[in-house]
Amino acid sequence: MSAAPLLPARYRWAGLLSALAFVGLALAGLSRTVMQQGHPPSIATGFNAALDDLQRGGAVPVEQLENAAAIAVNERHAHRYNLATALAAQGKTEAAVAQFRAALAVKPDYAVAHRDLGMLLLRTARKGEPVDAAIAHLQAAVRFDGNDGAAFFGLGNALGRAGQWQPAVAALRQAVALGVRAPALQHNLGVGLRALGDETGARAAFEAALALDPGYARSRAALSGR
């Protein structure tokens, strides 16, 4: 699908996640995700301490995480994923991307790694830069885990950035159906529907964003035409 013309600034895509929220999402789902993948981690004491320190807002002793990544070959994808999230928290994007890809080289169907890599690539893409790689990883994420609302949210945002409005709206609606409640989700859904010419649906989505957060300025501006 060819890209639609750029929308006025007041209608543009809301950001999916701040850097802090991105890392928090990854860490919050870490234990559940690893267990669902069938590889409960035999992680070294130093690795547990490092993650605890990170979750408390402290500095990340990356060397400890790198050492732990060499433990238990059959679980290395989980260690690489954990290291990638820690590196992303430090703003070391290239190193984080390398570790996400190392995890996927061991376990190509590792849904959460596809999701978080796709989100990282989307979040760090420069304005006007293609987001094909982000889309590909997020598509893989929802293919391997069809119940991950955050992955559908990210996929919808990435497709929207590419001007692929029809599949973007479908992905965002699936995120809503899976229970994701975020004003940015509803706002982006409204942007997509407006781009497709569905003004009634767009206004309903903007109103839904304001119901979640009455101070959400982007949706209020979109409704008022300012």
LINBELCOR-V696712 format. One record per residue. N is the residue number from 0. SS is DSSP state (@ for helix, = for strand, . for the rest). OMEGA is omega as a letter, one per 20 degrees, with the letter a starting at -180 (* if undefined). BURIAL is # if it has 16 or more other C-alpha atoms within 10 Angstrom, else .. Layout:
BEGIN
n->[N N]
ss->[SS SS]
omega->[OMEGA OMEGA]
burial->[BURIAL BURIAL]
END
This chain:
BEGIN
n->[0 1 2 3 4 5 6 7 8 9 10 11 12 13 14 15 16 17 18 19 20 21 22 23 24 25 26 27 28 29 30 31 32 33 34 35 36 37 38 39 40 41 42 43 44 45 46 47 48 49 50 51 52 53 54 55 56 57 58 59 60 61 62 63 64 65 66 67 68 69 70 71 72 73 74 75 76 77 78 79 80 81 82 83 84 85 86 87 88 89 90 91 92 93 94 95 96 97 98 99 100 101 102 103 104 105 106 107 108 109 110 111 112 113 114 115 116 117 118 119 120 121 122 123 124 125 126 127 128 129 130 131 132 133 134 135 136 137 138 139 140 141 142 143 144 145 146 147 148 149 150 151 152 153 154 155 156 157 158 159 160 161 162 163 164 165 166 167 168 169 170 171 172 173 174 175 176 177 178 179 180 181 182 183 184 185 186 187 188 189 190 191 192 193 194 195 196 197 198 199 200 201 202 203 204 205 206 207 208 209 210 211 212 213 214 215 216 217 218 219 220 221 222 223 224 225]
ss->[. . . . . . . . @ @ @ . . . . . . . @ @ @ @ @ @ @ @ @ @ . @ @ @ @ @ @ @ . . . . . . . . @ @ @ @ @ @ @ @ @ @ @ . . . . . . @ @ @ @ @ @ @ . . . . @ @ @ @ @ @ @ @ @ @ @ @ @ @ @ @ @ . . . @ @ @ @ @ @ @ @ @ @ @ @ @ @ . . . . @ @ @ @ @ @ @ @ @ @ @ @ @ @ . . . . . . . @ @ @ @ @ @ @ @ @ @ @ @ @ . . . . @ @ @ @ @ @ @ @ @ @ @ @ @ . . . @ @ @ @ @ @ @ @ @ @ @ @ @ . . . . . @ @ @ @ @ @ @ @ @ @ @ @ @ . . . @ @ @ @ @ @ @ @ @ @ @ @ @ @ . . . . @ @ @ @ @ @ @ @ . .]
omega->[r a r r r r r a a a a a r r a a r r a a r a r r a a a a a a a a a r a r r a r a r a a a r r r r a r r a r a r r a r a r a a r r r r a a r a r a a r a r r r r r a r r a r r r r r a r a a r r r r a r a r r a r r a a r a a a r r a a r r r r r r a a r r r r a r r a a r r a a r r r a a r a r a r a a r r r r r r r r a r r r a a r a a r r r r a r r r r r a a r r r a r r r a r a r r r a r r r r r r a r r a a r r r r r r a r r a a r a a a a r r a r a a r *]
burial->[. . . . . . . . . # # # # # . # # . . . . # # # . # # . . # . . # # . . . . . . # . # # . . # . . # # . . # # . . . . # # # . # # # . # # . . . . . # # # # # # # # # # # # # # # . . . # . . # # . # # # # # # . # # . # # # # # # # # # # # # # # # . . . . . . . # # . # # . # # # # # # . # # . # # # # # # # # # # # # # # # # # # # # # # # . # # # # # # . # . # . # # # # # # # # # # # # # # . . . . . # # # # # # # # # # . . . . . # . # # # . # # . . .]
END
